[in-house]
Amino acid sequence: MTNLKQVGTAINIYMADCDDILPRKARWMDMVLPYVRNEAIYHCPSVGAKQYGYEYNSQVAGKNAVKISDVRNTPLAFDSTILSRSAVANTATRPGRHGGKDNVVHVDTSAKAMPR
């Protein structure tokens, strides 16, 4: 969950520099990369260093975060069955690779393990 929490923090720093606008869908990891200390945070340790394992919520992509009414419960990024770089989906694919739960970071950067 630590990596995903760091992804959420990096996206929030990106937003601070971009007038509260969330990254677009295409190449979102590349857009946020300047705000990341180590690209290894993009890799879920449970899937290995050559795959990624996180998806970005396409429903928030490119939006102004100020206009999102429930930032505490709106997923920003989450565990994914899609293991490619900059994966995007509008709902979590829910692999359940953490004891039957999925890690989710929300727009407010709170992170939780959610049951499948």
Backbone as a ProteinNet text record, in pm:
[ID]
protein_1_A
[PRIMARY]
MTNLKQVGTAINIYMADCDDILPRKARWMDMVLPYVRNEAIYHCPSVGAKQYGYEYNSQVAGKNAVKISDVRNTPLAFDSTILSRSAVANTATRPGRHGGKDNVVHVDTSAKAMPR
[TERTIARY]
82	0	87.1	209.5	298.5	323.5	349.4	373.9	253	135.9	15.3	-11.8	14.5	-0.1	95	217.9	314.2	270.1	207.7	152.4	47	-41.7	-145.1	-86.3	17.5	83.8	148.2	214.6	277.5	172.7	58.9	-48.1	-99.5	-109.9	-156.8	-56.6	72.5	173.4	164.9	145.8	124.1	6.7	-104.8	-224.3	-195.4	-115.8	-81.9	-10.6	68.1	137.6	51.4	-63.7	-148.3	-289.5	-300.2	-429.2	-536.8	-500.8	-591.8	-646.5	-584.8	-627.3	-552.9	-629.1	-570.3	-506.5	-408.1	-345.1	-447.1	-418.9	-500.7	-475.6	-559.2	-546.6	-418.7	-393.6	-279.8	-148.1	-69.2	65.5	66.1	-32.2	-42	81.9	141.7	262.6	375.9	387.1	490.6	465	338.6	303.8	340.1	328.1	352.2	498.4	572.6	710.3	798.4	790.3	874.8	848.1	737.3	700	726.7	794.1	822.5	972.9	1010.5	1153.2	1213.1	1132.5	1182.9	1071.1	1095.7	993.6	946.6	1018.8	980	844	797.5	665.6	552.6	578.4	477.1	456.8	541.1	535.7	482.8	372.6	320.8	417.6	470.5	565.3	509.7	379.4	318.4	320.3	349.2	351.2	492.1	589.8	726.9	770.9	900.8	959.5	941.6	907.7	894.4	752.4	657.6	518.6	476.6	361.4	319.7	211.8	91	-10.5	-104	-94.2	-185.3	-259.8	-385.5	-466.7	-502.3	-519.5	-563	-710.8	-788.6	-932.9	-964.5	-1012.7	-1041.9	-1154.6	-1238.2	-1349.8	-1303.7	-1181.9	-1130.4	-1023.2	-975.5	-866.6	-901.4	-810.5	-826.8	-925.6	-985.5	-1085.1	-1019.2	-1093.5	-1051.1	-1089.6	-992	-1017.6	-1110.5	-1110.8	-1198.1	-1344.3	-1374.9	-1513	-1556.8	-1467.9	-1503.6	-1563.2	-1688.1	-1760.3	-1714.7	-1669.6	-1633.5	-1493.1	-1392.3	-1253.3	-1206.3	-1265	-1224.4	-1267	-1371.7	-1421.6	-1414.9	-1352.4	-1338.6	-1203	-1200.9	-1073.1	-992.2	-863.7	-770.3	-690.4	-637.9	-563.3	-582.8	-565.3	-597.6	-524.7	-519.6	-462.2	-535.8	-463.3	-519.5	-474.7	-558.8	-518.2	-443.2	-455.9	-382	-245.1	-141.8	-8.5	80	23.2	101.3	117.8	213.5	240.9	123.2	90.5	-15.9	-151.4	-181.4	-312.1	-422.2	-536.9	-650.2	-778.2	-868.9	-1000.1	-1097.7	-1227.3	-1325.2	-1373.2	-1337.8	-1364.3	-1246.5	-1225	-1114	-1139.2	-1035	-1047.7	-1037.5	-1000.9	-1008.5	-937.1	-804.3	-733	-733.1	-753.2	-755.1	-623.8	-512.6	-383.1	-323.8	-393.3	-343.8	-439.1	-430.6	-516.3	-663.6	-695.2	-834	-882.8	-793	-828.5	-748.6	-794.6	-727.1	-691.7	-573	-531.6	-586.8	-638.2	-696.9	-646.8	-604.7	-573.8	-680	-730.4	-838.3	-782.3	-865.9	-822.7	-760.3	-806.7	-749.6	-621	-571	-450.8	-468.2	-589.5	-610	-603.6	-541.7	-527	-590.2	-654	-723.5	-709.9	-714.4	-727.7	-877.7	-931.8	-1074.6	-1104.8	-1208.4	-1244.9	-1292.6	-1271.2	-1313.8	-1461.6
-119	0	126.3	112.4	228.4	287.7	202.3	253.7	329.5	273.3	336.7	469.2	475.3	600.1	705.8	664.8	758.7	805.4	716.6	755.7	863.8	844.7	943.8	1077	1072.9	1196.3	1267.9	1192.8	1252.9	1317.2	1251.5	1309	1437.3	1441.2	1562.5	1676.6	1647.2	1751.7	1801.5	1709.8	1747.5	1844.4	1810.2	1895.9	2035.1	2042.1	2171.5	2261.4	2201.5	2277.5	2304.9	2239.5	2247.5	2298.6	2390.2	2451.6	2349.9	2247.7	2144.5	2051.4	2051.8	1963	1830.4	1722.9	1588.8	1553.6	1464.1	1424.1	1363.1	1378.6	1314.8	1164.2	1090.2	944.1	897.8	950	903.6	936.8	834.2	849.4	919.1	888.9	956.9	935	816.7	792.8	885.1	909.1	998.5	1142.5	1182.4	1319.2	1343.7	1241.2	1252.9	1224.1	1166.3	1123.8	1232.6	1359.2	1460.7	1476.7	1425.1	1439.2	1311	1217.3	1087.1	1077.4	1033.8	1018.4	896.1	791.5	666.9	600.9	576.1	517.4	380.4	319.5	188.7	193.8	311.6	318.8	284.6	289.1	254.2	102.3	26.4	-119.3	-177.3	-248.3	-317.4	-430.3	-436	-541.6	-682.4	-697	-830.1	-882.1	-795.1	-840.5	-842.2	-793.4	-796.3	-666.2	-650.2	-524.2	-495.6	-596.5	-573.8	-538.1	-549.6	-515.8	-403.6	-344.1	-227.7	-263.3	-289.6	-337.2	-234.1	-107.8	-3.5	59.6	93.4	165.5	302.2	395.6	531.7	539.7	604	614.3	710.3	658.8	741.5	841	815.9	906.4	1038.3	1042	1166.7	1229.7	1157.2	1204.9	1338	1434.6	1565.3	1657.6	1614.2	1697	1789.5	1893.3	1981.5	1915.6	1886.8	1816.1	1894.5	2025.3	2108.3	2076.7	2032.1	2002.7	1860.4	1780.6	1644.3	1655.2	1618.6	1642.9	1555.8	1434.6	1344.1	1289.2	1373.9	1334.6	1221.9	1208.9	1104.4	965.6	957.2	826.8	807.5	899.3	886.7	824.6	703.5	638.1	719.3	725.6	792.2	688	590	479.8	356.4	239.8	116.6	-1	-110.9	-234.9	-277	-342.2	-375.3	-512.1	-573.4	-694.1	-656.7	-533.6	-482.8	-440.7	-501.1	-481.6	-390.4	-323.4	-235.6	-96.2	-21.7	114.7	206	294.9	394.5	332.1	219.7	155.8	248	242.4	328.8	246.9	271.4	206.9	294.6	273.6	352.4	279.6	155.9	81.9	-10	-40.3	-128.6	-268.6	-328.6	-465	-568.3	-525.5	-602.9	-737.8	-738.9	-866	-936.6	-863.3	-924.2	-987.7	-928.6	-992.4	-966.3	-892.9	-864.9	-928.1	-1058.3	-1129.6	-1116	-1114.5	-1100.4	-956.3	-862.1	-719.7	-647.8	-527.4	-443.2	-309.8	-262.6	-132.2	-23.6	81.6	194.1	322.1	418.9	552.6	646.2	733	824.4	961.5	1045.4	1177.5	1257.5	1238.5	1310.6	1245.9	1145.3	1065.5	966.5	950	843.4	710.1	612.1	479.8	375.2	278	173.1	40.8	-67.5	-200.3	-229.6	-253.5	-271.3	-417.4	-474.7	-613	-619.3	-734.5	-754.2	-743.4
0	0	0	48.9	55.3	-82.7	-182	-317.1	-370.1	-353.1	-404.9	-332.6	-204.2	-127.9	-183.3	-216.8	-275.2	-413.5	-490.8	-621	-600.2	-503	-473.6	-431.7	-350.1	-306.3	-424.8	-512.1	-630.5	-721	-738.8	-821.8	-757.7	-626.5	-559.3	-570.9	-568.9	-589.9	-734.2	-828.2	-968.5	-978.1	-910.6	-914.9	-859.4	-753.4	-694.3	-795.4	-882.8	-986.7	-1109.4	-1118.3	-1238.9	-1207.3	-1113.4	-1079.9	-1045.7	-968.8	-919.3	-1027.4	-1144.7	-1252.6	-1240	-1241	-1235.2	-1369.4	-1368.7	-1495.9	-1592.7	-1721.3	-1824.1	-1821	-1892.1	-1895.3	-1963	-2080.9	-2160.1	-2090	-2067.1	-2011.7	-1875.5	-1792.6	-1663.2	-1576	-1585.9	-1505.6	-1548.9	-1678.5	-1729.4	-1685.6	-1681.2	-1639.1	-1492.9	-1411.9	-1267.8	-1231.8	-1323.3	-1296.7	-1233.7	-1273.7	-1209.2	-1058.7	-1010.4	-869.4	-789.4	-851.7	-791.4	-765.4	-647	-615.5	-682.3	-693.7	-747	-827.2	-952.2	-1038.7	-989.9	-899.4	-845.5	-776.8	-733.7	-668.5	-764.5	-894.3	-994.2	-1005.2	-938.3	-946.1	-815	-824	-705.6	-673.1	-550.6	-515.8	-535.7	-532.9	-548	-691.1	-789.7	-929.2	-987.7	-915.4	-962.6	-1026.6	-1039.4	-1084.3	-1233.4	-1313.8	-1458	-1499.6	-1407.4	-1436.6	-1343.2	-1369.3	-1291.6	-1188.8	-1229.6	-1136.9	-1079.6	-1125.8	-1078.3	-1195.3	-1170.4	-1268.7	-1213.4	-1303.3	-1272.5	-1307.3	-1224.1	-1244.3	-1358.3	-1469.2	-1586.1	-1560.3	-1459.7	-1430.8	-1367.6	-1314.4	-1257.7	-1346.3	-1444.8	-1529.8	-1595.7	-1582.8	-1646.1	-1577.4	-1469.1	-1399	-1297.7	-1261.5	-1155.5	-1023.3	-940.1	-814.6	-721.9	-732.7	-649	-676.7	-796.7	-835.1	-801.2	-745	-703.7	-563.4	-549.2	-424.2	-307	-332.3	-223.3	-246.1	-223.7	-251.3	-160.5	-43.7	50.5	3.4	-75.5	-119.8	-271	-341.6	-486.7	-518	-573.8	-605.6	-706.8	-681.9	-771.3	-849.4	-776.8	-838	-750.8	-812.8	-741.4	-802.4	-726.9	-778.4	-904.4	-992.7	-1123.1	-1171.8	-1252.2	-1323.3	-1451.1	-1493.7	-1609.9	-1558.8	-1609.5	-1553.3	-1637.1	-1736	-1822.8	-1761.3	-1812.7	-1766.6	-1801.9	-1710	-1727.9	-1758.9	-1696.8	-1714.8	-1662.3	-1729	-1694.8	-1701.4	-1608	-1609.8	-1532.8	-1557	-1481.9	-1357.4	-1343	-1218.9	-1192.7	-1069	-1033.8	-1088.3	-1144.9	-1196.5	-1085.8	-967.9	-845.2	-848.1	-851.6	-851.2	-715.8	-606.5	-473.7	-433.9	-476.8	-453.8	-314.9	-231.7	-96.2	5.2	17.3	110.6	76.7	-53.2	-96.7	-98.6	-72.6	-73.8	-181.3	-214	-312.3	-247.8	-277.1	-227.3	-318	-255.3	-327.4	-262.8	-343.2	-293.6	-350.1	-264.9	-303.4	-340.2	-396.1	-441.1	-326.7	-204.4	-89.5	-38.3	-104	-76.3	39.4	89.5	188.2	114.4	177.7	115.7	205.6	142.1	215.7	143.3	221.4	164.4	161.8	43.2	26.7	-7.4	54.4	18.3	-125.9	-188.5	-328.3	-343.9
[MASK]
++++++++++++++++++++++++++++++++++++++++++++++++++++++++++++++++++++++++++++++++++++++++++++++++++++++++++++++++++++

